[in-house]
Structures are given as C-alpha cells and as structure tokens.
Amino acid sequence: MPTRSQTQTIVVPKTQIDMSTSPTHTSDALGKIDDTLITIPGSASDSNVIAPPARPAPTIAVSPRTNPGSWITQSDYRTRWIAEGLSGTAGFTLKVDARGRVSDCTITGSTGHAVLDGATCRLLTRRARFNPARDSGGGKISGRYSGTISWEIPC
C-alpha cells in the first residue's frame, strides 16, 4: 500500500499524462500513441484504478421546446391557496435527460410555502419539455435548466 510519500502509477491506454509535469505524448514508428502512465505523486490509494473518461461538456445547452410561460399558469392556483394568501417566488433547477424530459427537480429558492414549492416541481416535471443538450459530437446528452416561478394571487 503506497504511503503519502510514495508515487502510485496507473496504466491508461492511448494517453500519456504525468500529473507532476506538463502532458507529453510518445508515439511509435507508426505514429500511434503508446500506452502511457499517469503518475499521481503522493497518492494514498491502495489499488490501481483507471478513472473513466471525462464526460464531454455540452456545447449546446438545454433549451425549452415549449413556452415556459405555459408550464404553470394562474389556473394552477388552488382556491385554498388564494384564501390562505399563499404567494412567493420559487427558484428551481431541472435535470433534463437526453430525450428532453425532466428527470429531477430541485427547489433552489423557496416560496416559503411547501405546498407551492411542491406544486412547482410537480407541474414542471409533468409539463416542461426541452431540446436536450448536445455534446461536441452532436450527440444528445443530459443537462440542466434553472429558472424561477412567481406564484402571484390572481386578481
């Protein structure tokens, strides 16, 4: 088991990175990149683990396919909520899958009323549709969309 003062070496095919110096690449006579080593100084890990390749960052962000103003409307306001004077602005972040559907909703700023926050996520998950994010190769990937919903008592 390596100690903090030892160096652990991990073999990664077709890439050469030495974490203690600038990246370099070696090639054989055919111009192919050889299997190379990643050296991690001071690693405390007791196993040689090859990390999965980093997921490409989206080059095209998630965008609404439908009008965000139609996702939650005044007709969604319940009579009881009006009678109780419930109002406020809910901040939210949606996880959007590669098909453009909401797979998760998180309230990032509460209205101060659990019932309005819950309705925000329930309605957005059911109604919001998106053009999915795309990676640098044009493939559809998951992404995120953030926004706010203002719950104002209808007149």
N, C-alpha and C positions, 0 to 999 in steps of 0.2 A: 504494500500500500504506500503510495507516494506521500511524503510529508510536504509541508508548505514550502520547504526549501528545494524540493526536487522538481524536475520538469517531467510532465507527462506528455507522451507523444501519441497522437491519434492518426491513423491512416485514413485518408479520404481519397477515393478515386477521382482522377481527372481534374484536380485542383491543387494548387500549392499555395499555402498561406503560412507564414511564420508570424505568429502574433507578436513576437519581440522585435521584428524588423519590418520594413515595408514589404508588401507582397511581391513575390517573384514567381516566374513560371519557367519550368525547364521543359525542353522538348527533345524527342529522339530524332533520329535521322529522317523519319517520315513526317516530322512536323507535328506529331501528336503530343498532347500534353501527358506526361507520365503521371502515375500515381504519386501523390506527394504527401507531405506531412504537415499537420498543423501542430505546432509546438505551443503548449499553454504553460508558461512559466508559473510555478507555484501552485499548480492545480492540486486540490485536496481530494479529488475523486479517486475511488479505488477500482474503477473499471474504465475500459476504453469504450467510449460512447461516441457514435457518429451522429451528429445533430442532423435533423432533416434540413433540406434546403429551405432557405427563407422564402416565404410566400411573396410573390411579386406584389408590389404596391399597385393599387388601382391607378390607371392612367385616365380613366373616365369614371367620375364619381356617380353614385346612385342619383337618379333624378325622378321626380314624381311623374307617373304615367297619367294620373288623373289629377284634377284640380284639388289642391289641398284645402281650399275653402269648402269643398263638398264633403270632406271627411267627417266633420262634426258641424251640425247646424243648430239653429235655435229650436227646431222641432225635437232635438235630443234632450232639451232641458225638461226635466220632470216637474210636474206641478208641485210636488212636495219640496223639491229643491228651491223653487221660486218662493213658496210660502215660508221656508226657513231662511231665505235671503242668502243662499249659498252662491258665492261667486269667487273668481280668482283666476290666475294665470298658471297653467301647468307647463313646465318645461319638460321635454321628453327626448329620448334617443331611441331610435328604432334600429334593430338589426334587420337587414334585408337580405334574403337568400338569393342565390344565383337565378332564381325564377322571377324575382321581383316581388316576392311576398314577404310580409313582415313575419319574422320568426321569433322576435322578442321585443318587448317594450319596457323601458326603464323611465320612471319619473325622475328627472334631474332637478326639478324645482316644483315644489308642491303648491297647490292652490290653498292649502290649509284645511282642506276637506277631503278625507279619504274617499268618500263616495264620488267626488268629481275626478280625483286622480285615477281611481279605478275605472270610471267610465271613459276617461281619456284613452287609457291603454286598450280597453276592450273594444272601443269603436275604431281606433286607429288600426288595430290588428285585423279587424274584420273588413275595413273599407279602403285603407290606403294601399295603393298599388304603385309599383316603381319600375323604371327601366333599370336593370341591375348594373352594378359597377362592372367595368371591364379591365382586364389586365393588359400588359403591354403587347401581348399577342392577340388581343381582341376577344379572348375567352371571357365568358360571363363568370363573375365571382361575387361573393357576398360583400356587403358594405354596410355603412351606417348612414342614417339620416336624423338630424336633430332639428327641433323647432319648438314652438310654443302654441298653446291653445288658450284663448281667453274665454272663460265662461262668464258671460255677462247676462244678467237677468233681462229677459225680453221685455220690451215695453208693450 
